[in-house]
């Protein structure tokens, strides 16, 4: 796999290890995640605006699980924080948490595009 500064935003060693060293599978997972994460963000935002703790927990859990493949700790932690809030029914101060998740996703987006195009 060709190394670039964009890929440095992800932990490619962790990602490859989790996928059994299969670079083609990593590329496919990156493509799927790029397609999926905007929908998950929409679900998270909708759950926050409708104050649906269960939907928030479910969407954040899905995001956390999906991003764990890439060793992207910032995104993982931001999604986990939202998942915990949903599980606890804590729907206060969600916007800063959602903004943190969106920012972390934006930080890795170009690296995911590089992986998808590899």
TADA-V940773 format. One line per field, one symbol per residue. ss: DSSP state (H for helix, E for strand, C for the rest). phi: phi as a letter, one per 30 degrees, with the letter a starting at -180 (. if undefined). A space follows every 50 residues. Layout:
ss->???
phi->???
This chain:
ss->CCCCCCHHHCCHHHHHHHCCCCHHHHHHHHHHHHHHHHHHHHHHHHHHHH CCHHHHHHHHHHHHHHHHHHCCHHHHHHHHHHHHHHHHCCCCCHHHHHHH HHHHHHHHHHHHHHHHHC
phi->.ddbdddddccdddedddciiddddedddddddedddddddddddddddc hcddddeddddddedddddcicdddeddddddedddddidcchdeddddd dddddddcedddddddcd
